Amino acid sequence: MVCFLYNAASTMEVYMRKATMHYIFDAIEGLILLLLAVSGFILWFALPEGSEAGKVVLIDRRTWMQAHQWLAVGLLAFFSTHIITHWTWISYMTKNFFQRLKKS
């Protein structure tokens, strides 16, 4: 009985660590997405291409563009990590979906 309780607690501990890791990755991914959207709107509305050189929040268009591009690279890296860490769930759900379609 003690062994069972230890295994259950250990499994729950691993699950919580995994859930915490997913939460942190998703929070960072969401923050990067938000910053990417903000920089995109600034580049689109406040500093459109071809306009006179201006600055928004003391940052010029070139710097905003570089930040926007690096945020896109960061989002791609976190999104790839997200897909990799959830691959088992994605494959299970896809297989389950197509099995249901066959039965219908």
C-alpha positions as CSV (number, residue, x, y, z in Angstrom):
1,M,0.0,0.0,0.0
2,V,2.8,2.4,0.9
3,C,4.5,1.6,-2.4
4,F,1.3,2.4,-4.3
5,L,0.9,5.7,-2.5
6,Y,4.5,6.6,-3.3
7,N,4.0,5.8,-7.0
8,A,0.8,7.8,-7.1
9,A,2.4,10.7,-5.5
10,S,5.5,10.4,-7.7
11,T,3.3,10.2,-10.8
12,M,1.3,13.3,-9.7
13,E,4.5,15.2,-9.0
14,V,5.8,14.4,-12.5
15,Y,2.5,15.4,-14.0
16,M,2.5,18.7,-12.1
17,R,6.1,19.4,-13.2
18,K,5.1,18.7,-16.8
19,A,1.9,20.9,-16.5
20,T,4.0,23.7,-15.0
21,M,6.5,23.4,-17.9
22,H,3.7,23.5,-20.4
23,Y,2.2,26.6,-18.7
24,I,5.5,28.4,-18.7
25,F,6.1,27.6,-22.4
26,D,2.6,28.7,-23.3
27,A,2.9,31.9,-21.3
28,I,6.1,32.8,-23.0
29,E,4.7,31.9,-26.4
30,G,1.6,34.1,-25.7
31,L,3.8,37.0,-24.6
32,I,6.0,36.7,-27.8
33,L,2.8,36.6,-29.9
34,L,1.5,39.7,-28.2
35,L,4.8,41.6,-28.7
36,L,4.9,40.4,-32.3
37,A,1.3,41.8,-32.9
38,V,2.2,45.1,-31.2
39,S,5.4,45.6,-33.3
40,G,3.4,44.6,-36.4
41,F,0.8,47.2,-35.8
42,I,3.4,49.8,-35.1
43,L,5.2,49.0,-38.3
44,W,1.9,49.0,-40.2
45,F,0.2,52.1,-38.8
46,A,2.7,54.3,-37.1
47,L,5.8,53.7,-39.3
48,P,4.5,52.5,-42.7
49,E,7.1,51.6,-45.3
50,G,8.0,54.6,-47.5
51,S,7.0,57.2,-44.8
52,E,9.4,59.8,-43.6
53,A,11.8,58.5,-41.0
54,G,10.1,58.7,-37.6
55,K,10.3,57.2,-34.3
56,V,7.8,55.5,-32.0
57,V,8.7,55.2,-28.3
58,L,12.2,56.6,-29.3
59,I,12.8,53.6,-31.6
60,D,13.2,54.0,-35.4
61,R,11.5,51.8,-38.1
62,R,14.7,49.8,-38.7
63,T,15.0,48.7,-35.1
64,W,11.2,47.9,-34.9
65,M,11.6,45.8,-38.0
66,Q,14.5,43.9,-36.5
67,A,12.6,43.4,-33.2
68,H,9.6,42.2,-35.2
69,Q,11.7,39.7,-37.2
70,W,13.5,38.3,-34.1
71,L,10.2,38.0,-32.3
72,A,8.9,35.9,-35.3
73,V,12.0,33.6,-35.0
74,G,11.3,33.2,-31.3
75,L,7.7,32.5,-31.8
76,L,8.6,29.8,-34.4
77,A,11.0,28.2,-32.0
78,F,8.5,28.1,-29.1
79,F,5.7,26.9,-31.5
80,S,7.9,24.1,-32.7
81,T,8.7,23.2,-29.1
82,H,5.0,23.3,-28.3
83,I,4.2,20.9,-31.2
84,I,7.0,18.5,-30.2
85,T,6.0,18.4,-26.5
86,H,2.4,17.7,-27.5
87,W,3.1,15.3,-30.4
88,T,1.8,12.2,-28.6
89,W,-1.6,14.0,-27.9
90,I,-1.7,15.3,-31.5
91,S,-1.1,11.9,-33.0
92,Y,-3.6,10.2,-30.7
93,M,-6.4,12.7,-31.4
94,T,-5.7,12.6,-35.2
95,K,-5.9,8.8,-35.2
96,N,-9.0,8.9,-33.0
97,F,-10.7,11.4,-35.4
98,F,-10.1,9.4,-38.5
99,Q,-11.2,6.1,-36.8
100,R,-14.5,7.8,-35.9
101,L,-14.9,8.9,-39.5
102,K,-14.4,5.4,-40.8
103,K,-17.1,4.1,-38.4
104,S,-19.6,6.7,-39.6
